[in-house]
Amino acid sequence: MNEAVTVADVTQVYVTEQQATLAIQQMNFVIRRGEFVSLIGPSGCGKTTMLSIIAGLIAPTVGTVKVAGELVSGPSPRVGYMLQQDYLFPWRTILDNASIGLELQGSLTGEKKQAVLHLLDEMGLLRFKDYYPSQLSGGMRQRVALVRTLATDPEILLLDEPFSALDYRTKLQLEDLVIDTLRAKQKTALLVTHDISEAIAMSDRIFVLAPNPGRIHKEFVIPEEIRAPLPFEAREKPGFHTLFRDIWQEFGGDADE
Ligand SMILES: Nc1ncnc2c1ncn2[C@@H]1O[C@H](COP(=O)(O)OP(=O)(O)OP(=O)(O)O)[C@@H](O)[C@H]1O
């Protein structure tokens, strides 16, 4: 099974007392195992809705989603979710925050706790394991959130603007750390971002979405000449800015020129 995520004919309509909103219309795509794919597009084009459907948090009005060949019918340990905010519990230590997913699953064995400590070590956080979130910087807290997401060993990670609240330097460092970690662990990831450069630097493929109704407008495969071991290096490749401009135009970037 090479397909990590299969989205088939997904349509999502939100109905409120005032109106019905066609948030997503007939979306179809496949993410292969180990791939890093980004969803970019203007506000309201259905990016978060798509992640919520893949995560099993909402059932699509029409269509199906499979994760590793299994129909998604609710939240599953196969899928990990990382958000813009770290949502760490202030009264729990870093180790206890990082372990909470395992604890909630009732699977926090001694062996798993060692694995969490190992992940904290990989993220440069081991010496802070007994600290509380308020004692850490925003970038460090987001690294704890990444450890918490990886601790349950999900097959696919859904990343909803996880770098957008960070300062620029921290954001670039964390992008490198995430890619390095996910590639080493051969994880599949779907990133939602408003940052075209970030999407190009991190992804294998990019879907540009369009709004009203939310749909896939265009797919970009990142060419070999732009790929690099780490996103920071990809930003320096010749061809990076040409691709940026191509995507910007599809984004409607030149609409007011
Ligand atoms: N719970 C809801 N009830 C009603 N309408 C909703 C709900 N959630 C989202 N929508 C609508 O569905 C559309 C898609 O929203 P969604 O949040 O998925 O877009 P997005 O691309 O993630 O936007 P942003 O970039 O601003 O986060 C929007 O028109 C939004 O107003």
The ligand as an SDF file (V2000), in Angstrom:
LIG
                    3D

 31 33  0  0  0  0  0  0  0  0999 V2000
  -17.9790   25.2740   11.4170 N   0  0  0  0  0  0  0  0  0  0  0  0
  -18.3030   26.0070   10.3470 C   0  0  0  0  0  0  0  0  0  0  0  0
  -19.5720   26.4080   10.1320 N   0  0  0  0  0  0  0  0  0  0  0  0
  -19.9030   27.1460    9.0560 C   0  0  0  0  0  0  0  0  0  0  0  0
  -19.0300   27.5120    8.0890 N   0  0  0  0  0  0  0  0  0  0  0  0
  -17.7430   27.1560    8.2470 C   0  0  0  0  0  0  0  0  0  0  0  0
  -17.3030   26.3820    9.3760 C   0  0  0  0  0  0  0  0  0  0  0  0
  -15.9530   26.1560    9.2550 N   0  0  0  0  0  0  0  0  0  0  0  0
  -15.5790   26.7670    8.1270 C   0  0  0  0  0  0  0  0  0  0  0  0
  -16.6340   27.3500    7.5040 N   0  0  0  0  0  0  0  0  0  0  0  0
  -16.6160   28.0720    6.2150 C   0  0  0  0  0  0  0  0  0  0  0  0
  -16.0880   27.1730    5.2470 O   0  0  0  0  0  0  0  0  0  0  0  0
  -15.1770   27.8450    4.3690 C   0  0  0  0  0  0  0  0  0  0  0  0
  -13.8100   27.1860    4.4490 C   0  0  0  0  0  0  0  0  0  0  0  0
  -13.2590   27.4290    5.7590 O   0  0  0  0  0  0  0  0  0  0  0  0
  -11.8180   26.8720    6.2090 P   0  0  0  0  0  0  0  0  0  0  0  0
  -11.5920   27.3450    7.6160 O   0  0  0  0  0  0  0  0  0  0  0  0
  -11.7360   25.4400    5.9480 O   0  0  0  0  0  0  0  0  0  0  0  0
  -10.8580   27.6680    5.2030 O   0  0  0  0  0  0  0  0  0  0  0  0
   -9.2890   27.9260    5.2880 P   0  0  0  0  0  0  0  0  0  0  0  0
   -8.7940   27.8650    3.8910 O   0  0  0  0  0  0  0  0  0  0  0  0
   -8.6710   27.0380    6.2940 O   0  0  0  0  0  0  0  0  0  0  0  0
   -9.2500   29.4360    5.8190 O   0  0  0  0  0  0  0  0  0  0  0  0
   -8.0850   30.1950    6.6460 P   0  0  0  0  0  0  0  0  0  0  0  0
   -6.9120   30.2720    5.7330 O   0  0  0  0  0  0  0  0  0  0  0  0
   -8.6960   31.5550    6.9120 O   0  0  0  0  0  0  0  0  0  0  0  0
   -7.8540   29.4150    7.8980 O   0  0  0  0  0  0  0  0  0  0  0  0
  -15.2120   29.3150    4.7880 C   0  0  0  0  0  0  0  0  0  0  0  0
  -16.1460   29.9860    3.9800 O   0  0  0  0  0  0  0  0  0  0  0  0
  -15.6630   29.2690    6.2300 C   0  0  0  0  0  0  0  0  0  0  0  0
  -16.3480   30.4620    6.5820 O   0  0  0  0  0  0  0  0  0  0  0  0
  1  2  1  0
  2  3  1  0
  2  7  2  0
  3  4  2  0
  4  5  1  0
  5  6  2  0
  6  7  1  0
  6 10  1  0
  7  8  1  0
  8  9  2  0
  9 10  1  0
 10 11  1  0
 11 12  1  0
 11 30  1  0
 12 13  1  0
 13 14  1  0
 13 28  1  0
 14 15  1  0
 15 16  1  0
 16 17  2  0
 16 18  1  0
 16 19  1  0
 19 20  1  0
 20 21  2  0
 20 22  1  0
 20 23  1  0
 23 24  1  0
 24 25  2  0
 24 26  1  0
 24 27  1  0
 28 29  1  0
 28 30  1  0
 30 31  1  0
M  END
$$$$
